[in-house]
Every structure is written in C-alpha cells, then in structure tokens.
Amino acid sequence: MADTIAWDWQTGEKSIPVGNSNSRFEWVEEPYVSYDGERVASIVNIAEGEFTVCVNGQTWENPFEKIWHLRFTADDRLTALVSDAGEWTLAVDGVSWENRFGYVWNPLFSQDGRSIAVSFQQDRQYGMALNDVPWEETYGNLTDPVLSPDGNHTAASVQVIPTGEVEIRKFQQGTISAAKDGVVWDRPFVNVWRKAMNLNGDLAAEVRLTLYDYTIAVNGSPWEKTFGGVWEPIFHPISGAVIAPVRVKGKWYLAEEGRLLWSTPFDQLWHPVVSPDGKCIVAIVATGFGKWTVAVDGRAWRHVFSDFVTDMTFSSDSRKIAVIVKDKERWSIAVQGTAWNNTFDMIWKPVFSPDGAHVAAKVERGGKYTMALDDRLWRQDCEAAWDPLFSPDGTRLLVKTIEDGTYFRRVIPVGEFG
C-alpha cells in the first residue's frame, strides 16, 4: 500500500460531478476510485468500436477497440486490459505495454502496486507476463496464477503432458505441474491448485498425487505425508515454514511441514493467517454443521455463526482480530468473537485503525451504501461507496462515495459517527 502520510487528510470534502458524463459518451461503465480518493475513472464508449477511459472528466489520449477490468494499483496508477487491432495487452494510465497477445486476463498487483502481472494466451499456448516481460516458455493450459508479495516472481499451474479427452491413464499418472517465472517443476502431478510464494521466491502448492492422496509440494518436492485433502498453503513470515489445512480421517487439522501443528480437529478449517508479530496463527473453522467461527492457535472462539465467516483481518499490533460473519442470513462484523449489534444486507472487509482502537467497513442496507465504525452507522446513504481508510494517526476516516451523480471524497473525524 502506498504511503498514506502524503495524502490530503485536512480537506473535509471534495466533489467531482460524474453524472453529466453520460451525455458526452454513448455509454459509461461503473466507476472506480483511486486509493487516495483523488481520482474517479470509468470506461466509456465514444463511438462504435471505440473505447477510452474518463478520469476526473478527462479522457485518455488514445482510444482502443475494447477495454475491460479497470483497476487502480496500490500506488494509484490506473490500469486496464485493452484490445487494439485484434490484440490484447495491459495499459497503465493510458500507455500500453509493448508486448501484444491473443488474449490477456486476471491482472495481479504486488502489495506496493509497483509490479503488475497478467496471464496471456498466444497461438493456443499460455503463460504469464510480469511488467511487460512474458515467460520464455509457454504451456498448453494455465490456471491459478499468483504473484509474489514483492512483485518479483510469477507462478501458475500448467499442463506439461498433452492428453486427449479419453486418455484417462495419462491423467491418473499426472499431467499438471507448477511453473515459476516460466520454469516448470521437475515432476508432474494429477493436479496442482492454489499456491503461495514467500519473499525468497519459494513456491508452495496444493497437489494431488493420486486419485485419493493429497499433500503440499514446496519447490516441486511434496511433503512425505499424504492426506485426504488439503487447502491453500501459506508461508510463516518469521520461520519460513509452510503451513496448510489438511484432512485426516474426515476431520481438518492445521499442519506445518507435513506434521500436525494443531491437535484439535475441526469439521472445516481454512484461510490460516499468521499474526503480524508472528506469535500466533488463526484460521476460520467449523466446530460442527452451521457452527462457523475463528480458532486462535487451535482454540475456537466461544461464539459461532450459522452461515459463514470470511475476510479475517488482524490489527497491526496483533492484539485484535475482525472478521465478516453471516448469521441467520444477515451480515455483520465480529471483533474478538463478539458480533456487532447492527446487521446488514452485505458488508465488506473490515479495516482497523493503525492503533487498533477502531474498526470500519463499507455496508449495504436496502440497496444503499454507507459506512460503519465500531458498530455505529454514518448517517449518509449513498448510491455507491468504496472501502474506508484510516488516517495514519487513526483520528480520521477517508470516505469515498457517489451521491446523486456526484463523487465525494470526505475526510471525517471518527467522533462524528453514530
């Protein structure tokens, strides 16, 4: 994420009319807003077969045949997948990459926004391109692409042995592997799924060894022990160990380097997260049917939720955990196991203030959007809204909305909520 200290945290309100853009163009697609809230952008159609992007009322200099997947990076560059003369590539602030492909999809961004990767297809072969540099080797299929946190490496599951539709024996022997920066692992597997990379460029992935045996492979070498199922691995940021949920005799456990790390079994266990200080591991678990909650170092919260738990977030000091919960068809936020009293039609990922004292989230009620802070609601209903962001000192909240055809960027003291 970009350094928010340099952002404007003093101006209470800025506005940009966006509704009048509809009269200038054939049509206008949904808006996207930069992280700092200073720019609002949309894909617009200016004529048959001609598209561009309108940013704060100004269009990109060069139009394209097609544009889609408009997104801002964490450092607030504006990107889109674009087509010109039947070829696809990525454009950044209106400037296209030099490389062109038959098709591109699924752009991935590094945490600081400086690196961008895409998956591409060219002449029925598939690969990835990082910052306009494509893999030298391409493959007959590509799925589950990932970008390393520092933006220096790409990886994906790739097909390394061609098969026909009825060549079941080949499939059972293994036709899929993983490629990092285009270089494939030494051995194939029956399947290779979700992956993770660390800052050293090590690659871990879910793999299927046979029709019935699953494990985790690290840099192509599978764990010695196999399981009835596995979920996406993670790297411990301090020790470097690989951690993953595994299924043993119908129950789920957390494993580290192939050994059971938590002795407590759960009906389900996934999305493990290591605290920022590296001292504890938490995961989303089910203690029974319709009993979803969070486990901290193997110990489940006392409160459970009937439908769903997702988007687990730590405070920066590692003392608090917030999650989205769905209970009896209503959405809310739970902090340290206690759910807010307010419930919503939908809610988005919780955001902690830098000091961990406050939690905020974008919410939806009755088709309108607003903000919630510490279970208190902002009094403004909006046609559209984006995730809130706290100021570096935690005393203000950046709120970005569209109301009556006008985009608003507001800096609101946290004391004004509720």
Steps between C-alpha positions, in 0.01 A plus 500: 500500500619850421619729777179666622686769695533710184125492430273796565355436846396861562243587232162398631327452166582493128250428224510403133180487289482165322135479399537751213750266328207297369411775253856518360535130414297219344513322834692507828596194703532475878742738672824411680674722754869535583615397845576861597153600381626773270396337169182335376512310170267310267523316170299695241385430146563795266392339169438158349807290574673784686553504876704710734524580871368819656690614811367802690328610182805460274541211255811301416675630191472182291179294461486119477273245332406351838585571864415303811610427858578859598693507829725728706824363641598558863725785384198649316591428140196427283512174304273325251506206261476643149461372144631668185514350149374171644784464752482537876735651755504709819483880505626706796366856516416472131842370385504142368761237564717429197417127498173392338315171543202307366333559835587613854313463827519504880741786575684458830658783699782496753426633847671830425338523154830531313482161328219376277459152353247359255421156361513481121411275209699513180464249215309260729784501754478656843736689729539803723653842446650710779549873443482448122746207501333170392613153598740346251325164535127457441266209569185329375296617800539740794296548818527648851760771425673678790738792545753505784441761772803703390392486136819331378365154406199345330372143515210290373377145456582382147437196285830330416377177338242525217195273534200413292149495640500122559859456619400432859817307578716801415290717728534253788879492455520880512500767232507823705788678673585850616716756324679787672611781271426260215731222626307183578551269799684174428201272555132500403201436726140395446402857596665814630278765655532810718852627565702734721840663465727659758748785466778253418309381194413158645178354359253275687185349354214259564572181301316178427735200481239236409125492468479479881819649647564870552785697652702822470800534268773759561722587205379179336569266795187363671470455873575141608154456651180493294146597601138460398496866395696823535429871468715789384837523677664808649857581600565603859651849464747448786605133491443445129316173572216394270161470672181355354164352605491121449226237523557189712228235550226743403615785729713806427820597678771760451832356389852641478757340268283187485457459878181584690548837666160519671376191682140623496287358215233711328220425255661761274814713522632744242653842430771489770666833579812574703483804727719797400736430791521133400401377846166334422313333216127534445263331256134489407348178635172314536448319831191326362233542235396868491755591767756730337754695703871581537768290670805666657792258538249215482250641751164602356311814593201433723254674265404320180312618188253299297587585141849631431822658626746671265752783446698458819705810587758568772564833665856617437593436865377136471265544798165491319334299225199612297301287255193525284227270634169387357246377752137418424531658154629835635854636468705672769849538649636306797798631698670261740203266468229756580273604215372854446134561586437653157440259212499569127397370159871487414827608654857536375841419648562666839776757533686570827633841595883503534478486879239221495246710692239518221351272235320632191329342200287581199144365542179467300143537623189519285697549179697797639859513622653666803781456755504332840756580767514303825137391450388860439355608167585805294182696436549539122349247253677476164453357151854360504783483751852364538686349793590758767861576596636640826742789528849410631409628847166315502292811575341542155333280243525545123156433351443483123142498368268591214185690592247636248746470212789671681814336633602612850833461677452571870734498799285439808611504866420166661306683771232600246368143465186394682 
